[in-house]
Amino acid sequence: MKFTIAAVAALMLSTSVNSFHVGKNGNIPNKESLIKAPSATDRRSFISAASLIVGSAGLLSPLQPANAAYYNKDGKKVDVFGKPIPLYEGLSERSKARVDGKEIEVTAKEDSKDDSKLLADTKAVAKTDAKTEAKTEAKAEAAKEDQERIEAEEQRLEEIRLSKERVPPEVPRVLVLGGTGTVGKEVRSKLEEQGFFVVATSRDGRGNTVELDVTKCYGKVEKEVYKLAKENRCSAVVSLIGGVGSENDGLVNGATGQAALAASNVQCVRNFVAIGPSTSIIAKVPKGLESYVKAKMLSQEIVMNTFKPDPKREGMSYTIINPGAIGKSKNYGSDPSVPLETIVNAVVVGATGFYLGESSAVLDSIEDIKSKASKISKVKELKA
C-alpha cells in the first residue's frame, strides 16, 4: 500500500508523533510494527521513509539538466515553456557568424554537431526564401514586360489612328454647310450620285441634315463644324451659308470664316469651297448691302489664309466662286448670272480637288467658273 503526499503530511503533523519501521524496499509493515517514537532519530527515519514512499509513487519528477532539449508535437525545438526557439538563436557563435557570412575563432565545444544541423536548416530556409524571392522578382519582371508590350501596342494603334486622321480618306467625304438651300441641295445630290459620303447642316435640321442655326450659335459655329468634320473624317468642307438684305447679314455671311478656321484644324480636311459676291458688287457696294459684302470679304480672306499651300499637308486648296448671280436669283451687280448647274458642278470639282490634283482658285468671271465646272467628268471617274 502506498501513501499520497497529503496522507504523509497528515502523519507528519500528528500531535501524537509516531514512526513507522520501514523496510529497505520502502514498504510499511502491518499495524503491529507501529510503535512510539522515543527519539529524533526515529523522526528522521520517518521522513526518509516518507520520501521513499512519495518517490515510489512517482509524484515528484526527477530534476532535468539545464540544457535539456524539448520538442513540440511538430518536432520543432522549444524551450521549457513550449515556446519555439528560432533557428538563429539556437546556434553557437560560430554558426551565427557563418549564417552572417563571417568567420570567428571559438572553442570546439561551440562548434557541435547540433550546431551543424541547425546551420544546415537555417541555410535551407534562407535558400528557400531566396528561391521564393527570385520567383517573385521573375513574376514582377514578366508583368513589367507584359505591361510594356501592352503600352507599345496601344501606342502603335494610336499612331495608326492619328495617321488615319492626318491622311484624307481614299474617296471624297464632304461636309456641306447650308445643305437645304438652292445650291446646297443640288450639290448634295450630285455628290451622292457619285456614291460619295455627304453630311449636311441646315438651319432647322430638316431633310436628314444636322441642325446648325448660325444666328443662334454664332460663337459655337467653329466648334460644331470641327466636330462634324472630324467625326465624319471629311476631306472637304463646302460653305453655302449665305443671306442678303436682312439684319443678320453679318452673322450669316461671317459664319463661313469660322467654318474655314475649324476645317483647317481637322487633319484630314484638304479642300474648302465658298461662294462670295461678284466683282462688280465689291467694286461698288449697293446701298443696304454693306454688312453682306464686308462679311463675305472677311470670310474669303480667312479661307485663303487657312487653306493656302502647306508642305506638311499635301493637297491643301480652296475654291472661291464669285458669280454675278446664280440662276434666276436677283443680280445686285453688273456681272452676268451663272446657270445653277454650272455653279453646282464647279462646287463639286472644288470639293474633290485633292483627288483631282486641283490647285487653289478664286473664280471671279463666268469663264473661270465654267472652266472649273467642265472638269466634272473627272469627278465621275473617281471610284467610291
Contacts in CASP RR format, 6 or more apart in sequence:
PFRMAT RR
TARGET T0000
AUTHOR 0000-0000-0000
METHOD contacts of the structure
MODEL  1
MKFTIAAVAALMLSTSVNSFHVGKNGNIPNKESLIKAPSATDRRSFISAA
SLIVGSAGLLSPLQPANAAYYNKDGKKVDVFGKPIPLYEGLSERSKARVD
GKEIEVTAKEDSKDDSKLLADTKAVAKTDAKTEAKTEAKAEAAKEDQERI
EAEEQRLEEIRLSKERVPPEVPRVLVLGGTGTVGKEVRSKLEEQGFFVVA
TSRDGRGNTVELDVTKCYGKVEKEVYKLAKENRCSAVVSLIGGVGSENDG
LVNGATGQAALAASNVQCVRNFVAIGPSTSIIAKVPKGLESYVKAKMLSQ
EIVMNTFKPDPKREGMSYTIINPGAIGKSKNYGSDPSVPLETIVNAVVVG
ATGFYLGESSAVLDSIEDIKSKASKISKVKELKA
1 28 0 8 1.000
2 53 0 8 1.000
2 56 0 8 1.000
2 57 0 8 1.000
3 11 0 8 1.000
3 28 0 8 1.000
3 50 0 8 1.000
3 53 0 8 1.000
3 57 0 8 1.000
4 57 0 8 1.000
4 59 0 8 1.000
5 54 0 8 1.000
5 59 0 8 1.000
8 50 0 8 1.000
8 53 0 8 1.000
8 54 0 8 1.000
11 18 0 8 1.000
11 46 0 8 1.000
11 50 0 8 1.000
12 46 0 8 1.000
12 47 0 8 1.000
12 50 0 8 1.000
17 37 0 8 1.000
17 43 0 8 1.000
18 34 0 8 1.000
18 35 0 8 1.000
18 36 0 8 1.000
18 37 0 8 1.000
18 46 0 8 1.000
19 35 0 8 1.000
19 36 0 8 1.000
19 37 0 8 1.000
19 42 0 8 1.000
19 43 0 8 1.000
19 45 0 8 1.000
19 46 0 8 1.000
20 28 0 8 1.000
20 29 0 8 1.000
20 33 0 8 1.000
20 34 0 8 1.000
20 46 0 8 1.000
20 49 0 8 1.000
21 29 0 8 1.000
21 33 0 8 1.000
21 35 0 8 1.000
22 28 0 8 1.000
22 45 0 8 1.000
22 48 0 8 1.000
22 49 0 8 1.000
22 52 0 8 1.000
23 29 0 8 1.000
23 49 0 8 1.000
26 49 0 8 1.000
26 52 0 8 1.000
26 53 0 8 1.000
26 56 0 8 1.000
28 49 0 8 1.000
28 53 0 8 1.000
37 43 0 8 1.000
37 46 0 8 1.000
54 60 0 8 1.000
64 80 0 8 1.000
68 80 0 8 1.000
69 77 0 8 1.000
70 77 0 8 1.000
70 78 0 8 1.000
70 79 0 8 1.000
70 80 0 8 1.000
70 82 0 8 1.000
71 77 0 8 1.000
71 78 0 8 1.000
72 78 0 8 1.000
72 82 0 8 1.000
72 84 0 8 1.000
76 84 0 8 1.000
77 84 0 8 1.000
77 85 0 8 1.000
77 90 0 8 1.000
78 84 0 8 1.000
78 85 0 8 1.000
79 85 0 8 1.000
87 118 0 8 1.000
87 121 0 8 1.000
87 122 0 8 1.000
87 125 0 8 1.000
88 96 0 8 1.000
88 99 0 8 1.000
88 122 0 8 1.000
90 118 0 8 1.000
91 99 0 8 1.000
91 115 0 8 1.000
91 118 0 8 1.000
91 119 0 8 1.000
91 122 0 8 1.000
92 106 0 8 1.000
92 110 0 8 1.000
92 111 0 8 1.000
92 112 0 8 1.000
92 115 0 8 1.000
93 104 0 8 1.000
93 106 0 8 1.000
93 110 0 8 1.000
94 104 0 8 1.000
94 106 0 8 1.000
94 110 0 8 1.000
94 111 0 8 1.000
94 115 0 8 1.000
95 111 0 8 1.000
95 115 0 8 1.000
95 116 0 8 1.000
95 118 0 8 1.000
95 119 0 8 1.000
95 122 0 8 1.000
97 103 0 8 1.000
97 104 0 8 1.000
98 119 0 8 1.000
99 119 0 8 1.000
99 122 0 8 1.000
99 123 0 8 1.000
99 126 0 8 1.000
164 233 0 8 1.000
164 268 0 8 1.000
165 230 0 8 1.000
165 233 0 8 1.000
165 267 0 8 1.000
165 268 0 8 1.000
166 267 0 8 1.000
166 268 0 8 1.000
166 313 0 8 1.000
167 267 0 8 1.000
167 268 0 8 1.000
168 235 0 8 1.000
168 268 0 8 1.000
168 269 0 8 1.000
168 270 0 8 1.000
168 354 0 8 1.000
169 233 0 8 1.000
169 235 0 8 1.000
169 268 0 8 1.000
171 196 0 8 1.000
171 197 0 8 1.000
171 355 0 8 1.000
171 382 0 8 1.000
171 383 0 8 1.000
171 384 0 8 1.000
172 191 0 8 1.000
172 196 0 8 1.000
172 197 0 8 1.000
172 235 0 8 1.000
172 236 0 8 1.000
172 351 0 8 1.000
172 352 0 8 1.000
172 354 0 8 1.000
172 355 0 8 1.000
172 382 0 8 1.000
173 196 0 8 1.000
173 197 0 8 1.000
173 198 0 8 1.000
173 232 0 8 1.000
173 233 0 8 1.000
173 234 0 8 1.000
173 235 0 8 1.000
173 236 0 8 1.000
174 191 0 8 1.000
174 196 0 8 1.000
174 197 0 8 1.000
174 198 0 8 1.000
174 199 0 8 1.000
174 234 0 8 1.000
174 235 0 8 1.000
174 236 0 8 1.000
174 237 0 8 1.000
174 238 0 8 1.000
174 351 0 8 1.000
175 198 0 8 1.000
175 199 0 8 1.000
175 200 0 8 1.000
175 201 0 8 1.000
175 225 0 8 1.000
175 228 0 8 1.000
175 229 0 8 1.000
175 232 0 8 1.000
175 234 0 8 1.000
175 236 0 8 1.000
175 237 0 8 1.000
175 238 0 8 1.000
175 263 0 8 1.000
176 184 0 8 1.000
176 187 0 8 1.000
176 188 0 8 1.000
176 191 0 8 1.000
176 198 0 8 1.000
176 199 0 8 1.000
176 200 0 8 1.000
176 201 0 8 1.000
176 238 0 8 1.000
176 240 0 8 1.000
177 200 0 8 1.000
177 201 0 8 1.000
177 212 0 8 1.000
177 225 0 8 1.000
177 237 0 8 1.000
177 238 0 8 1.000
177 239 0 8 1.000
177 240 0 8 1.000
177 241 0 8 1.000
177 255 0 8 1.000
177 256 0 8 1.000
177 259 0 8 1.000
178 184 0 8 1.000
178 200 0 8 1.000
178 201 0 8 1.000
178 202 0 8 1.000
178 203 0 8 1.000
178 209 0 8 1.000
178 239 0 8 1.000
178 240 0 8 1.000
178 241 0 8 1.000
179 185 0 8 1.000
179 187 0 8 1.000
179 188 0 8 1.000
179 200 0 8 1.000
179 201 0 8 1.000
179 202 0 8 1.000
179 209 0 8 1.000
179 240 0 8 1.000
180 200 0 8 1.000
180 202 0 8 1.000
180 203 0 8 1.000
180 205 0 8 1.000
180 206 0 8 1.000
180 207 0 8 1.000
180 209 0 8 1.000
181 202 0 8 1.000
181 240 0 8 1.000
182 326 0 8 1.000
182 329 0 8 1.000
182 340 0 8 1.000
183 240 0 8 1.000
183 275 0 8 1.000
183 326 0 8 1.000
183 340 0 8 1.000
183 343 0 8 1.000
183 344 0 8 1.000
183 347 0 8 1.000
184 200 0 8 1.000
184 238 0 8 1.000
184 240 0 8 1.000
186 340 0 8 1.000
186 341 0 8 1.000
186 344 0 8 1.000
187 238 0 8 1.000
187 240 0 8 1.000
187 344 0 8 1.000
187 347 0 8 1.000
187 348 0 8 1.000
187 351 0 8 1.000
188 198 0 8 1.000
188 200 0 8 1.000
190 344 0 8 1.000
190 345 0 8 1.000
190 348 0 8 1.000
191 198 0 8 1.000
191 348 0 8 1.000
191 351 0 8 1.000
192 198 0 8 1.000
194 379 0 8 1.000
194 380 0 8 1.000
194 382 0 8 1.000
194 384 0 8 1.000
195 384 0 8 1.000
196 352 0 8 1.000
196 382 0 8 1.000
196 384 0 8 1.000
197 232 0 8 1.000
199 210 0 8 1.000
199 228 0 8 1.000
199 232 0 8 1.000
199 234 0 8 1.000
200 208 0 8 1.000
200 209 0 8 1.000
200 210 0 8 1.000
201 209 0 8 1.000
201 210 0 8 1.000
201 211 0 8 1.000
201 212 0 8 1.000
201 228 0 8 1.000
202 209 0 8 1.000
202 210 0 8 1.000
202 211 0 8 1.000
202 212 0 8 1.000
203 211 0 8 1.000
203 212 0 8 1.000
203 213 0 8 1.000
203 214 0 8 1.000
203 215 0 8 1.000
204 211 0 8 1.000
204 213 0 8 1.000
205 211 0 8 1.000
205 212 0 8 1.000
210 228 0 8 1.000
212 221 0 8 1.000
212 224 0 8 1.000
214 221 0 8 1.000
214 241 0 8 1.000
214 251 0 8 1.000
214 252 0 8 1.000
214 255 0 8 1.000
215 248 0 8 1.000
215 251 0 8 1.000
215 252 0 8 1.000
217 224 0 8 1.000
218 251 0 8 1.000
218 255 0 8 1.000
218 258 0 8 1.000
219 258 0 8 1.000
221 255 0 8 1.000
221 258 0 8 1.000
221 259 0 8 1.000
221 262 0 8 1.000
222 258 0 8 1.000
222 259 0 8 1.000
222 261 0 8 1.000
222 262 0 8 1.000
223 262 0 8 1.000
224 262 0 8 1.000
225 237 0 8 1.000
225 258 0 8 1.000
225 259 0 8 1.000
225 262 0 8 1.000
225 263 0 8 1.000
226 262 0 8 1.000
226 263 0 8 1.000
226 265 0 8 1.000
226 266 0 8 1.000
228 234 0 8 1.000
229 237 0 8 1.000
229 262 0 8 1.000
229 263 0 8 1.000
229 266 0 8 1.000
229 269 0 8 1.000
230 266 0 8 1.000
230 268 0 8 1.000
233 268 0 8 1.000
234 266 0 8 1.000
234 268 0 8 1.000
234 269 0 8 1.000
235 268 0 8 1.000
235 269 0 8 1.000
235 270 0 8 1.000
235 271 0 8 1.000
235 354 0 8 1.000
235 355 0 8 1.000
236 269 0 8 1.000
236 270 0 8 1.000
236 271 0 8 1.000
236 272 0 8 1.000
236 273 0 8 1.000
236 350 0 8 1.000
236 351 0 8 1.000
236 352 0 8 1.000
236 353 0 8 1.000
236 354 0 8 1.000
237 259 0 8 1.000
237 260 0 8 1.000
237 262 0 8 1.000
237 263 0 8 1.000
237 269 0 8 1.000
237 271 0 8 1.000
237 272 0 8 1.000
237 273 0 8 1.000
238 272 0 8 1.000
238 273 0 8 1.000
238 274 0 8 1.000
238 347 0 8 1.000
238 351 0 8 1.000
239 255 0 8 1.000
239 256 0 8 1.000
239 257 0 8 1.000
239 259 0 8 1.000
239 260 0 8 1.000
239 272 0 8 1.000
239 273 0 8 1.000
239 274 0 8 1.000
239 275 0 8 1.000
239 299 0 8 1.000
240 275 0 8 1.000
240 347 0 8 1.000
241 252 0 8 1.000
241 253 0 8 1.000
241 255 0 8 1.000
241 256 0 8 1.000
241 259 0 8 1.000
242 252 0 8 1.000
242 253 0 8 1.000
242 256 0 8 1.000
242 275 0 8 1.000
243 249 0 8 1.000
243 252 0 8 1.000
243 253 0 8 1.000
243 292 0 8 1.000
244 289 0 8 1.000
244 292 0 8 1.000
244 332 0 8 1.000
245 288 0 8 1.000
245 289 0 8 1.000
245 292 0 8 1.000
246 252 0 8 1.000
249 289 0 8 1.000
249 291 0 8 1.000
249 292 0 8 1.000
249 295 0 8 1.000
250 291 0 8 1.000
250 292 0 8 1.000
250 294 0 8 1.000
250 295 0 8 1.000
251 295 0 8 1.000
252 295 0 8 1.000
253 291 0 8 1.000
253 292 0 8 1.000
253 295 0 8 1.000
253 296 0 8 1.000
253 299 0 8 1.000
254 295 0 8 1.000
254 296 0 8 1.000
254 298 0 8 1.000
254 299 0 8 1.000
255 299 0 8 1.000
256 274 0 8 1.000
256 296 0 8 1.000
256 299 0 8 1.000
256 302 0 8 1.000
256 303 0 8 1.000
257 298 0 8 1.000
257 299 0 8 1.000
257 302 0 8 1.000
257 303 0 8 1.000
260 272 0 8 1.000
260 274 0 8 1.000
260 299 0 8 1.000
260 302 0 8 1.000
260 303 0 8 1.000
260 306 0 8 1.000
260 307 0 8 1.000
260 318 0 8 1.000
261 302 0 8 1.000
261 306 0 8 1.000
263 269 0 8 1.000
263 272 0 8 1.000
263 306 0 8 1.000
263 307 0 8 1.000
264 272 0 8 1.000
264 306 0 8 1.000
264 307 0 8 1.000
267 313 0 8 1.000
270 313 0 8 1.000
270 314 0 8 1.000
270 315 0 8 1.000
270 316 0 8 1.000
270 317 0 8 1.000
270 353 0 8 1.000
270 354 0 8 1.000
271 307 0 8 1.000
271 316 0 8 1.000
271 317 0 8 1.000
271 318 0 8 1.000
271 319 0 8 1.000
271 350 0 8 1.000
271 351 0 8 1.000
271 352 0 8 1.000
271 353 0 8 1.000
271 354 0 8 1.000
271 358 0 8 1.000
272 303 0 8 1.000
272 306 0 8 1.000
272 307 0 8 1.000
272 317 0 8 1.000
272 318 0 8 1.000
272 319 0 8 1.000
273 318 0 8 1.000
273 319 0 8 1.000
273 320 0 8 1.000
273 321 0 8 1.000
273 347 0 8 1.000
273 350 0 8 1.000
273 351 0 8 1.000
274 299 0 8 1.000
274 300 0 8 1.000
274 303 0 8 1.000
274 318 0 8 1.000
274 319 0 8 1.000
274 320 0 8 1.000
274 321 0 8 1.000
275 320 0 8 1.000
275 321 0 8 1.000
275 322 0 8 1.000
275 323 0 8 1.000
275 326 0 8 1.000
275 343 0 8 1.000
275 347 0 8 1.000
276 296 0 8 1.000
276 299 0 8 1.000
276 300 0 8 1.000
276 320 0 8 1.000
276 321 0 8 1.000
276 322 0 8 1.000
277 292 0 8 1.000
277 293 0 8 1.000
277 296 0 8 1.000
277 297 0 8 1.000
277 322 0 8 1.000
278 322 0 8 1.000
278 323 0 8 1.000
278 324 0 8 1.000
278 325 0 8 1.000
278 332 0 8 1.000
278 333 0 8 1.000
278 335 0 8 1.000
278 364 0 8 1.000
279 322 0 8 1.000
279 335 0 8 1.000
279 364 0 8 1.000
279 365 0 8 1.000
280 324 0 8 1.000
280 333 0 8 1.000
280 334 0 8 1.000
280 335 0 8 1.000
281 289 0 8 1.000
281 293 0 8 1.000
281 324 0 8 1.000
281 332 0 8 1.000
281 333 0 8 1.000
281 335 0 8 1.000
282 293 0 8 1.000
282 297 0 8 1.000
282 322 0 8 1.000
284 333 0 8 1.000
285 293 0 8 1.000
286 332 0 8 1.000
286 333 0 8 1.000
289 332 0 8 1.000
300 320 0 8 1.000
300 362 0 8 1.000
303 318 0 8 1.000
303 320 0 8 1.000
304 318 0 8 1.000
304 320 0 8 1.000
304 360 0 8 1.000
304 362 0 8 1.000
307 316 0 8 1.000
307 317 0 8 1.000
307 318 0 8 1.000
307 360 0 8 1.000
308 316 0 8 1.000
308 318 0 8 1.000
308 360 0 8 1.000
309 315 0 8 1.000
309 316 0 8 1.000
309 317 0 8 1.000
309 360 0 8 1.000
310 316 0 8 1.000
315 353 0 8 1.000
315 354 0 8 1.000
315 357 0 8 1.000
316 360 0 8 1.000
317 350 0 8 1.000
317 353 0 8 1.000
317 354 0 8 1.000
317 358 0 8 1.000
317 359 0 8 1.000
317 360 0 8 1.000
317 361 0 8 1.000
318 360 0 8 1.000
318 361 0 8 1.000
319 346 0 8 1.000
319 347 0 8 1.000
319 349 0 8 1.000
319 350 0 8 1.000
319 351 0 8 1.000
319 353 0 8 1.000
319 358 0 8 1.000
319 360 0 8 1.000
319 361 0 8 1.000
319 363 0 8 1.000
319 372 0 8 1.000
320 361 0 8 1.000
320 362 0 8 1.000
320 363 0 8 1.000
321 343 0 8 1.000
321 346 0 8 1.000
321 347 0 8 1.000
321 363 0 8 1.000
321 369 0 8 1.000
321 372 0 8 1.000
322 362 0 8 1.000
322 363 0 8 1.000
322 364 0 8 1.000
323 335 0 8 1.000
323 337 0 8 1.000
323 338 0 8 1.000
323 343 0 8 1.000
323 366 0 8 1.000
323 369 0 8 1.000
324 331 0 8 1.000
324 332 0 8 1.000
324 333 0 8 1.000
324 335 0 8 1.000
324 336 0 8 1.000
324 337 0 8 1.000
324 338 0 8 1.000
325 331 0 8 1.000
325 332 0 8 1.000
325 333 0 8 1.000
325 335 0 8 1.000
325 337 0 8 1.000
325 338 0 8 1.000
326 337 0 8 1.000
326 338 0 8 1.000
326 340 0 8 1.000
326 343 0 8 1.000
327 337 0 8 1.000
327 338 0 8 1.000
327 339 0 8 1.000
327 340 0 8 1.000
327 343 0 8 1.000
328 337 0 8 1.000
329 337 0 8 1.000
331 337 0 8 1.000
335 365 0 8 1.000
335 366 0 8 1.000
336 366 0 8 1.000
338 366 0 8 1.000
338 369 0 8 1.000
338 370 0 8 1.000
341 373 0 8 1.000
342 369 0 8 1.000
342 370 0 8 1.000
342 373 0 8 1.000
343 369 0 8 1.000
343 373 0 8 1.000
344 373 0 8 1.000
345 372 0 8 1.000
345 373 0 8 1.000
345 374 0 8 1.000
345 376 0 8 1.000
346 363 0 8 1.000
346 369 0 8 1.000
346 370 0 8 1.000
346 372 0 8 1.000
346 373 0 8 1.000
348 376 0 8 1.000
348 379 0 8 1.000
349 356 0 8 1.000
349 358 0 8 1.000
349 372 0 8 1.000
349 373 0 8 1.000
349 375 0 8 1.000
349 376 0 8 1.000
349 378 0 8 1.000
349 379 0 8 1.000
350 356 0 8 1.000
350 358 0 8 1.000
350 372 0 8 1.000
352 358 0 8 1.000
352 379 0 8 1.000
352 382 0 8 1.000
355 382 0 8 1.000
356 375 0 8 1.000
356 378 0 8 1.000
356 379 0 8 1.000
356 382 0 8 1.000
358 375 0 8 1.000
361 368 0 8 1.000
361 372 0 8 1.000
363 369 0 8 1.000
363 372 0 8 1.000
END
